Amino acid sequence: MKWAPKMGMALALVAGAIAAVYLVWSIGFDPVFAAIARAGFGGLALLCLFALLVFVSLAVAWYFLLPPGHRRPVREFYIARLVRDSIAEISPFSPVGGMVAAARLMTLKGMSGAYAAASVAGDATTEAMAQVVFLAFGLGWGLTQFRHLEGSGSVTEAMLAVLLLAVPGIALLIFLQKRGAMFAERMARRFFPQVQAGVSFHQAIEELYDSRARLAASAALHLLAWIGAGVGTFIAFRLVGGHIGVLNAVALEALLCTLRSIAAPVPAAIGVQEWGYAMLAPLFGLPAEMGLAVSLLKRAREIVLGVPALIYWQAIESRRAFSGVEAPHV
């Protein structure tokens, strides 16, 4: 049934929200919100500014993935990437919905539908490649910090299993994108009616993966962004009064991001992120309430940055709809 996926998403969202509320209640409202109060509006503003800086690396990673003749100005990639993440982080839609919206935005800005769809898929792949390296560091460094702690064994085993499965998983993803042309073309035409010729989309995928230099540059920039996310976690813990080293914060964020990736079907990782920070913080010598405070502080940052991005996206789409102008055709 058509409503079944939507019902499943709604149930996952409700379950996650209940889990998050229960976690705050079980730890205690006072210590959690006292930690958030230490950060204040100034701390939240600092987190927002740092996140906007990290988005530069994400935008440039997408930009360099494309062949020179099909690139748009970096600022357009920046805004589209901000919209993509905002949809994934504060809306009830899945990350796939954010990717579709980002590609749609690029077509509205003048990029061909084939390259918009193909570049979003390729960018997600190079981001996943970088995340494997990020997880490997997080797991390796984390083992030196919490391998003797009780309860860390299950976390370590789970992350190691994800790491071992990630590499063949990415290889399979690339193979399917390059060889599964018929399925990819059907998906592209479904989300992008302006993709009139399937062969054009297929050629776009082939051209994206034809340059190892562009793939390496995109993956390297994504890795820089992942590290930047870890530095952002370090700043957040410092703001709420937590004493943690930069490398420990980066390792913690690597493990947390992996948990979020595993729980991708849960909209905005509601509940997953909160439990993840609360569970991982003690492994690095911090109380669970401080991990939960960091999660809530990051939720506030996502809302502050995400709401304007979504308003901009809706304004662009509405302007096109009322003007009766279609996105450029391939």
N, C-alpha and C positions, 0 to 999 in steps of 0.2 A: 504494500500500500504506500501511496505517496506521502502520507502523513507520518508514517512510521519513523523515518530518520529524524523528523522535526520533534516528534514525541520523545524519542530517545535523547536528543540533545537537551530538550527541556528538563527531562528527568535528571540527566547528568548535572545540569546547572543547579537545579534545586538541591540535589544531594550534596554537591560541592558547597553551596551556600550554607546548608545545615551543618556540614562538617566544620566549616570555618567558624561559624558562630559557636558551636560546641567547643571548639578548641580555645577560643577566647574565654569562654565561660569557665572551662576546666582549669586553665592557667590562672585566670583572675583578671578582671577588668583593670583594677588599679595599677598593678605593675606594668601591664602592657601600655596603657595610655599615659602613664607617667614617663615611660621611655620615649613615647612619641612626642610628648610635650617638650622634652629636652631638645628635640630637633627644632621645633617651632617653624614659623613661616619662612624664616631666613634659611633654615636647613633644607626645607622643601624646595625653595627657589634655587638653591645650590645644586640639588639633585636634578632638577629640571634642566638647568643650564648645562650640566655635565652630560645628561642624556642627549640633548640636542647636539652636542659636540660629537658624541659617538655615532650619531646618525650620519654625520659627514662621511665616515668610513664606510657605512652601509651603502650610501648613495654612490660613492665612487666605485665600490666593488661591483655594483650593478652596471654602472657606466662603462667600466673597462671590459666587462664581459662581452659587450656588443662590438661588432666590426665598426671601424671608424665611420663608414658611410651611413650607418643607421643609428648613430648616437644622437641624443637630444641634450640640451644644456643640463649640467649637473643639478641645478636647482630644481628641475622638474623631476628628476629621479629622487631627489631628497624629499620633496613633498609627497610623491607617490609612495615612497617607502614609509614615511611617517603615517600616511593613511593606512597602509597595509598593516603595520604593527598596531595601530590604534584599534582597527576593527578586531584584530585577534585578541587584544588585551582588555578592551572595555565593552565590547558588544557581545551579544549572544551567538555570534557566528563563529564558525571554525576558522583556523588559520587559512584554509583554502579560500574562504570567502574574502579574506584580506588580500590574497594574491590575485584573485580575479578582479577586485576593485582597483588594485594598483595597476594592473595591465590595462584595464579599461581607461584609467586616467591617462596613461601614456598614449593610448589611441586618440583620446580627445585632444591631446596636445600635438598630435600630428604624426606619431609613430605608426607604422603599418601594423595591422592587427596580428599578422603572422609573427613579426619580430617581437611585438609586445608580449604575446602569449609564450613564445619560445624563450624569451629572455627571462621572464618570471620563473619558468620551470628551471632554466639553467642556473639562475641566481640562487634558487632554493637548494639546488644540488651542490654548488660550491660552498654555500653556507653550511650545509650538512657535512661536507668534507672538512671544513675548518672546525666544526664542532667535535668531530672525532679526535682531532689533535688536542682540542681544548679539554675534552673528557679524559684523554690519556694523561695529560698533565695533572688534572684535578685528582684523578684516581691515584696516580703515582705519588704526588705530593701528599695527598690525604693519608695514604698508607703510612707515611713516616710520622704522621701526627696522631692518628687514632687507632692504629692497628692493635694496641694492647687494651683498648677500652672495651668493656662489656657491651654487647649489642651491636658492635660495628661490623661484625662478620657478615651478617645478612645484607647490609648496605653494600659492602665491598663486593660480595659475590654477585649481587644484582647488577651493579655498575659494570663489573668485569664482563658479565654476560652480554650486556648492551654493547659494550665496546667491541667484543668479538663478533657480534652480529652486524654491527654498523658498517664495517668495511665491505663485506660481500653485499650488504643491502644497498649501499651507494653504487657499487659496481652494477648491480642488477637494475637500479633506477636509471642509470645512464644508458644501459643496454636497451631497456624498454623505451626510453625516450627516442633513441636513435633508430631502433628496429621496429618498435611497435607503432609505426607511422599511422596505420589506419585508425587505431584507437585514439591516438593523440590528436589526429585531425578531426575526429568526431567530437572530441571534447572541446577542441578549439572552436569549432563551428557552433557548438552549443552555447558557449559563453561569449563568443565574439562573432556575431553574424556577419561582420565585415570581412571575415576570412573566407573569401569566395573559393579560392583554389587550394585544395589540400596539399598539392605538391609544393606550394609556396611556403606553407608552414613546415613541411618536411625539410625543405632546403634551409630554412632558418635554423632549425635544430642542428642540422649537419654543419652549417657554417659556424654556429656557436661553439660546437665541440671540436671543430677542426683546428683551432689554435690552442696549443698547450700553454703558450705564453699568457694569453688572455685568461684562461682557466686558472693558472697559477696566480696571476695578479689578483683576480677576484677572490680566490680562496685565501690569499695572504691578507687582503684587506678585511675579509670577514673574520679571520682569526684576530686581527687587531681590534675589531669591534667586540668580539667575545671577551678579549682581555679587558677592554674598556668597561664592559658590563661588570667584570670582577672588581675593577677599581671603583666603580659606582657602588658596589656592595660594601667595599671597604669604607667608603665615605659615609654610607648609610649607617653602618654599625658604629662608626665614630660619632655620628650625630646623635644617636640614641644612648651613648655612653658605653658602648662596647669596646673593649681593647682587643684588637685582632690585627695580625700582621697582614701586609698586602698580599703576600703569596697564599696565606691561609684563606683570605677572603676570595681570591681568584679561584682557588681550589673548591671552596664551598659553592661558589656560583656555578662552576662547571658541573658539579654533581646536581645542583638544583635545576639547572637548565635541562639536564638529561631527564630528570623526573618530569619536568613540564612537557618535554617532547614525547615521553612515553604516554602521558595523559592528554595528548593532543585532542582526543574526542571531547574532553570536558571543556566547555566554552570558557575562555579566559583563564583556564586552569584554576577556577574558583575552588578553594579548599585544598587543592593539591599544592599550590605554592605556599599557603599558610602552614600546612602540616610539614612540608618539605623544609622550610626554614626552621621551624620549631624542632624538628627531628635532627637536622644537621648541625645546628648551632652548638649543642652540647658536645658534639664530637670534636669541636675546635675550641672547647673550653669556655663557651658562653652559655648563659642560661636560656632556656627555651623561650621565655617571655621576650627576651631581646631579639631572638630570631623572628618571633611573631610580629614584634614592633617594626622591624625592618621590612617585613612583608607588607604590612599595612601602610607604611610610609611610601613604599614603592607603588602600592595601589593608588595612593593619592597623587603621586607623580604621573602615573599613567592617565589618570582622569584629567589632570591639569593640561597635559600635552595632547591627550587624545580627543577631548571634546572639540577644541578649535579645529583640529585636523578633520574630524568627521563633518563638522559644519561646512568647512571649505569644500570637501568632497561632494556633499549634497548640493551646495550652491552651484558647483560646476555642472553637475548632472541636471539640476533643475533648469539652469540657463540653456543648456542644450535642448532639453525637452520642450521648453516653451518657445524656443526659437525655431524649432522644427528642423534643426540641422543635424544630420547624421554624422557619426564619427567617420574619419577618412577611411576609404576602402583600400584594400590591398591592390 
